[in-house]
């Protein structure tokens, strides 16, 4: 379980500001291994049915209470936490994803991005994070310029699709739900919940219905065809139902006010989602004893769940008990080795022990995490910490340059790449990397507002 963070200016050097409170209305991109896995499980079959390569489609979670989802910048889908929390069934969330997939597959978002004047293309899409619900937190000079700025999100999600585009995306969404043998009732059902939106003035509608206008005729057309598809569909599995319940409980626990947790998940609710939400809420309230007790009950009930172990490790680490946090974080990685975020969590705990062997183990974990997510800026940040502790200052400067590059802070990337180049031998791979970043981050070599891509870059780890 990763620590909740907000976009904020960090202190100078590799350390980032941690455990900062933030208002529920603040916008930003969040990371969470469990929620991301659920969304991929829901979406990937739909992407494949749409003729897309699932791994090429990025899903971003926007921490915002408003009801919204949109696509931008090619194959990038953004889902607001408010929308996830408002969906009542997996079919509804899958229906929205299927509709947005239609916009991607039919190229509607390309035209809309052009209308945005290239704002999306000049913004870094980064995957910084530290486990569950870690908000993007960039280098000091770049934090407020990250994609989490509310003005950028507002602009990218404000452009309306035409009625023809909406109808085409509806039908495409139904096609791929049919192809995957899933119920299609969710999309018209979701819209039916908000039919009243068409009676509201433009500025009072939820963002989703400003960019995706609904009408009674549209809902009726969807409902008729959805009924035919649903009649031959397979029911949602219990696992799919449980995934939605746990995802919503986690979101309420982490980003909801305490009153929302107590009203939705009172102490009398002994279900797994209920305990999950209350455990997270207790952790946020620094009631560590209750948080650990509830989390242990979850682990005892489902000992093969990596995310319960992640939560226990996070609670312990944030309580200053780095040594104790190692076992649950290590277990989470053993159970779900495919998640870079879990590896970064374990690495951070190892760094916190200040033990030489642990520092060396952390290096390997961070290298593994970066092999899975090369653009994970926090992993680069922690790798810089490791190299500094090992006395490898040139490599530490290079890792810091990589971190700055991934968050789009070209000035900082240039400075640290120059420092690294001065310390490393130019004929070595790392020396060449430093030289490459210097050239790519040099403002004289870049059009204003651009962020050139780095292809196939890997920090070599030989001592």
Steps between C-alpha positions, in 0.01 A plus 500: 500500500658823395489824682252764394677799350397815326672705235729716706841658496751258647811590688821538302668177407350159444257489792131562431239642731298213647170444675360840422128549555298630210147614436255266330442758230866519398582348163795281431600165361518216750668160493386182667605147404170342605271752334712503186480119484121508532465760227733302272301182567184686401643688204760282328249254346306799364815658354588171331149458361528854362806401299737690727814365664398510865850580624509809277194654668581691818246532780542793737304554821409859577439581865192714467150463643331617181338252264726483197696283258677605183760399246782718370841495338444185297448184703468649848188453711429701815250389763400725789470344843157664524381297202639176641326562831167579331487183292274249667606186315799373300276515193461877542874564530575264212232673295667839546841348418354337189354832386828684553680218318270572208620860490863378492446230237300735278756781531263756651750612764763584237283779364422622849868509596569713194234740626687518828788666320752230583474553875490127560807427292711753688412350836694215657307178546704348779448202724649608827355333800566318821243227535140559583350837424824690464436828325748615243767706674764651280830675537471836678498715188266275305234390747232751410559448129416132513198358328310513825431874470129566513518749215648242266246236597222752463614595153552146377164377626297804395477434127169350400460207271242545228170310510623285213822418686307416816267270313789331322689449830182361658457241227870413495492455877203266468684309225799424721283412799321256270832364370616433857164340591429755770179665606439830322243631746762694693546785251131597461450425870776741596352771281151431631619587852588847373218562251415815694827652377338587167260730686780696666670808368840439340708629793315281752557171324767255606811525278430163342163613371634832377740318267271196448149649477218256569143502377194283549522387138862395546421302815205331329710398201770360727251315718335319207823359357654439844208272589574275202871478590435443869258214430788288367773626734679326783443626855774694675719277714506532877862610472399788274232607746744479790761703311261793458395487865861498623605773259220728619576424866865588448415828327254599770752411770782697345340803339165529669433704813467304822124557496470320167687198635283477810177542304583253222693250712378519862658284769208259465612421144722193543552444127846506346438836326371644827809396694723618215353850496514531880858368517612763250301772675662405833844516335419847366387604848829366643308248711771242435377234744154485342643519148735207563231294674255538212770439241611181674139380499495554124827309458375212714185479285692516170869418555578504127389858444810711423320829557413425862869426562584824319269694733655343809849583376400857426346552842811368671742697283313827546498434874879499502526121518700434184643167620153365581365617165742280305315170549158614373652698212713200406191278510309742273778479241508121521124487440494757217848535346355661187432830680784752492333705773524215750871458427555872559317476833727218616808685377401809698463294817839340441656844456337605825685232696836661409656151489765454230365164380149643489618799297655262247178297484303820445718576198401172335131555571506850354678377188228235466227761551652724233514207259120482543442877503794690361320831547429447871665815629474406867693180432776714342480724806552210738776356284682832533471463879644149481795605286575794728507266800734269308733792425427480125439873461529507122234228468286680760516820293407304188199339672389845618533626142281210385243585767492865395470404134203273569306783667588742222735720707754552224700763686563270797563203270765702316675608821520150649594338169790745476606414855481129417698538180775682689532208743454204263726380223350609170589171331284303749126438440405722794731775382339484158153510662592813689625658178178401320279655768708815494443532127130415515432736790705789360250780424701593194424159350128489575202685355326691773253284692620172355606191690700265277469133576781279623497160341657190649680678782623296794728600782784249517559377852850363502715627787 
